[in-house]
């Protein structure tokens, strides 16, 4: 077993320090070391998007980033999205549109949608579908998810 | 029985009760469970599709620092020839145990052979590579027709065909043969002006839930076993683990965590008993997580099948006879859904003369598990394509031929039951009236297709307890794990009875020690049966509250009525109190009010769906694009219409994936070559248009609010609807699934 490395990073605006093995992914660090279990493991090889987080403003699959790579960087996860007394508009739109069934893919979709709306506040339906194609949902058929993201964009 | 009035809660669209937890990442799924001292378990899987296990040496793995235990089939109790009764039919216990950890043979690539618990998941993975297994590799049997050949290699030396009550003398890969017969098929075909007979092949597909299987188990020193896991049914996990480990149910508590999709695939247990074995050996909590390849290779796909359909009709389009031959791959152990397939194949139609033969056949693939209307999509691909061909040859509109032959109340299904009030005709009429059906669609290589489907739905046992709170709210305790919004649809039925808003119900899904027996979330039964139990529990609360009001007013209970959330006295005294105000006065009228409801209802209402799809076929690449999709379905009564639409949309899209892309691709050695989400291509949102879900409501007389199950039937029509649309587009009949680009090009004669 390799020696653990000390890493200092920013997660949801807070400075966080942790120890991790070089082989541990950011997803493992978030879930197993920091107990931030909102990011989910669906495939562990970058194909389902359930572990989506935003790293220095860029949408990534946290299963494809190593924990040690986050040294000095900034990570946004689903846990940091809502204010204490108010959901983020994307979260509200998901609830109002019934855009989730089992909910396992939901944190990934919401982070992915946030990354989209951060850079393109008024996407077309096609742009939403293109952007979210890296997130798999097996329950909804995507209809209500796409509507929720379009609604959230309109609400802003 | 059926309540017929204006509803206040039913039919509205409240925010689901578990919604905030699920959009903030706070909801805890099985893999999110953590305990102090937790060990991590991993499973070693067979690299061969068919082999004898000669020896397993675990010593090198056990010597690796950090490894705390290794288990193999030797650690399981001896199953003998015992037959386990798991509520949904008898299961050979040796088959059940061998699928958990192989004993004498491995029967598919990915078959679990051993498992390790270690201080770290990476160490557990490393340790798996240090387990030495000596195999004698055997030739695999990978296709149902091949498996049925008399000289096919045998998976099970002891398996003998049970055919119509008789057991054969010689071993075979055919586990059973069933037959349903109605009328005189020979006479029916003789009376036909047109007879079409075609053969169909469908591939092996996976349920594709995004959350892999998981389980954490812990043994207390007093022998109490607790399992935290994602499952469609905590009680069925308890039963299966009890059978496999030969351990009393009273010593097992199953805690259902949130579940990330199931579609039928999270009913059978795989790693839950393994986690329990590792926990027993180590005395520590052990969490076992499956990876995605393990999910594809080791857990229930739905069967590939070979289907022959023959249908006859008069020149006016009246069906005179139908014949079905269904050969289903069960996977490594008997138990394919050929039975349900045989129940469903001709169920949308009133046909006097029918014969259906079904075969359950073992092959060297994972043991199949239920997948959304198990068996029905396979058979509807055949029957709905043949019906389309009959309509086309007779020059009859495909929806008209369905209206002409559609099953109604009083008609008999080929397997026996007589239909109660059903809504098939209504779905066809709604499809016909939908603007989609008459919209222009004349572009080159564009086509339109329709198809229908049936699923019978089930009832089974459910229990609900309601605790009344002093502020006028209720806590609703249930045992149905919530896969798609059922906390809301169950809570809304209790709210309707008590005249309170949906938001005044706090639903909780609890463990097996904390609620009455409740069968799985499956069979489209949850909103129907657990909703029914919630209705009964709320009625119990209402009666007790009436008694409290009577006590308060010193009148007879018969002189208290309840309507619109208000209790009032009749026959004399002028008294009135709201449900909410009475809740504040329970202490002074006798103490807390707890209501309960338990059901095992027999009145599950069958569900029908009719879908319309437009496609574009690229003749250069063979790719089929879905341009427009309309899915009509009889929901009986839509309790929460948004989640009913969601079921319809999700089911239709799973059907689209099955139709166009999804299949297990095997090499000659029986290895699945596409065991990842990259290569097993499920639909993404970029592959799809919006799915127009149209709800038809023909109330089910077997439920107080008329609920039918909605989850399963939407996956039945898409394959045939798309095949019929492809024919409309390019004039080629597709009879093999998936209709992937290579098969379309082959059908066009281009490759």
Interface residues (C-beta under 8 A of the other chain):
Chain A: X1 X21 X23 X31 X35 X36 X37 X38 X39 X40 X41 X42 X43 X44 X45 X47 X48 X50 X77 X78 X79 X81 X82 X87 X91 X94 X95 X96 X97 X98 X100 X101 X102 X103 X104 X105 X106 X107 X110 X128 X129 X130 X132 X133 X134 X135 X136 X137 X138 X139 X140 X141 X142 X143 X144 X145 X146 X147
Chain B: X13 X15 X16 X18 X19 X20 X22 X23 X24 X25 X26 X27 X28 X29 X31 X32 X34 X66 X120 X122 X123 X207 X208 X209 X210 X211 X212 X258 X259 X260 X261 X262 X263 X289 X291 X292 X483 X484 X485 X640 X642 X643 X645 X646 X647 X649 X650 X651 X652 X653 X654 X676 X677 X678 X682 X683 X684 X685 X686 X688 X690 X691 X693
